[in-house]
Amino acid sequence: MSGIRPTTSRERLVVVDALRGFALFGILFANLYSFIGYNTYTPEEILALPIPDKAVLFFIDWFVEGKFYSIFSILFGVGFALQADRFSSTNDSFFAFWYRRMFVLCGLGLFHMYFVWNGDILTLYAVLGLLLPLFIHTSNKVLLRWIIVLLTLPLLLYCIVYMTSDASFWGSMRQISDHLRAQWGFSDLTLLEMRTSDQNIEVCAVNVLYAIPRPMSYLMSGRYFHVLGLFLIGLLLARLWIPKIRGTNITVPRSSIWLGIVGLICSFAYAMTKLVMGSGYELNTLGIVQVIVYNVGSTSLALGIAMAFVSLWVSGRAKSAFKNLAVLGRMALTNYIVQNVIAVLLFFGYGLALMREVPFAYLPFFAFGILLFQAVFSRLWLKRYKQGPLEFLWRKLTYRASKE
């Protein structure tokens, strides 16, 4: 590649970096939810938790769960559009660049999934990102139709799973995981025992065992279609808004506030269903309601937050907040991985093994502490370097030298 180079700091959009930095905070909240040990509790144990713990969990279910990965997904689509636009004035192949970029991201995601934490999202983004070039020349009207279809499919899939819940297909990946678990001699160990074990092999084995059924759980929940739909929302918003943002000539529709209101109402309904059931996914009548309000709520609130950010940025208010969040957002990949590494060392057997030793009520303190550390680290790093260490690696492996 000869005509294109990585984006410089001057070319970056502060509002996009700031929104990405804000999303990091929500992602950290959502992930700590799991690191503290939510998945090791039975629904009955969750329902019996103390009021302060329930309050924090309810807050996360209402304001956090699903919203911030949705923001990241929308921004991923925006990033795709921005990269494609940069290639439009060159003779270089954008498709070759983008596929190489996704393959590198997939490699980073797989390493993160198997050696740090199986809750990785990067691999999913990389795989679905390979489909984005198919929509690059699609009209806005057709793109909108695809978005509607993709965001509707999770409900359809839930109905299919509900009606065919006895089918062995849905449990096939779990059976493979269970068989492998037995072969490795871990059948008698609980998830909590393995995660907090002083044997590193047992702690790491969970990543492999739980990564195996993850693709099937994504299919059952419709996550593939939801995320791809969010990517396309980002692509559409970039087409409509980025030219105006660059010229600071944009007006956010007042009607967009209704997106936030709808998102808050549906997300509240989702939090209530989860409070009643003690679970975020059940195959029953209430579960159907839960799927609807989760998908509508997370998407609407994510869009509402994104539009609020654009509106604030255009107004010129909260400039210092945007500047500080943008520092985090410029190193989003590094900060995402580092967040999880810190959490692993705090809650898994590699380090302090605090899983289920810490009440959920303490989760905000851990989140603010980790984020404060990352804010200081990011600022110091970017004073000396142009990008974060993992961003540098990603770009180094993506961009070819001019002689190539």
C-alpha positions, 0 to 999 in steps of 0.5 A: 500500500502506498497512498494510505497511512494510519489516521493521524491525531489531527484527523480523528473526530473528538466526539467519536473518541469521546463516545468510545471512551464513555462506552469503555466505562459501561463495558467495564461495569458490565464485565465486572458483573461477571468477574465478581461471579454473577454466573456462579450464582443460581437464580435462587441465590441471586433472588436472595442477595442483600438489598444493596447488591440487588440495587447495583445489579438492577442499576446495571441491568437498567442502564448498562447491560447491552447498551455499551456494547451496542454503542461500541458496535455502532461506532464500529460501523462508523469506523468502517465508513470512515476508513472506506472514505479515506480510501475513496481518493486513492488507488489502494484496495480498501477491501484488502485492507479491511479484511486484513484488519479484521483477520488481525483483530480476530487473532487478538480476540482469539488470544484474549478469549483463550488466554485472558477471558472467554467473555471476549467480544473482539472475535465476534466483531472481527467475524461479522466485520468481514460482512461489512464490505457487502453493504458498502455500495448499498443505498440508505433505503436498502440499508435501513431495510437490512437494519430492521430485518437484522434487529427483528431476527433475535425475536424470531430466533427466540421463538424458534428456540422456544418451540424446539427447546427439546432439539439436541442441536441447541445443546450440541456445543455444550455437550462437546464442552462437557465431554472435553471437561470430563476428559480433562478431569474437571467434571467434579469442579464447579465454575467457581472452584476452577476460576479461583483455583491456585492451579493455573491450568484449571483457571485457563481451562475455563476459557476454552470450555466456555468458549466452545458453546459461546457461538451457539449461545450467540445464535440462540440469542440472535447476537450475530444479527443484533450486532450486524444490525448495529454495525449498519446503523453506524454505517448509516449514521456516518453517511448522514452525519460525518460530513456535517460533523466535520463542518460542525454544521449539524443539528440533532433532531429534537425527536431523538430524545424519544429514542432515549425515553423508549430505551429507558422504559424498555430497559427498566422493563428488562431489569424488572423481568430479570429481577423477578426471574433471577435470569437474563434468558428463560424459555417461557412467556415472560422470557419472550417479553424480556427478549423484546424489551432487551433488544429494543431498550439496548438499541434505543438507549445506545442511539439516544446516548450517541445522539446526546453526545453529538448534541453536547459536542455541537453545543460546545459544552463539556469540552473538558469532559470530551477531551478526557474521554477522548484520551480513553477512546483513542486507546480503546482496544488497549484499555479494553484488554487491560481492563480485563487483565486487571479484573482477572488478576483481582478475581481469578486464581491467577491473582487475588481470587476475589470472585464471590468474596466481594459483594456486588455493592462494591462493584462501582468502586472497582470500576471507578478505580480501574478507570481512574488508573486507565485515564492516568495511564492513557494520558501519560502514554499518549504524551509520548506515543501517537497511539496505544500499544495494541493499537500500534500492533494492530495498525503495524500488522494491517498497513503494509510498507510502501515498498509492498 
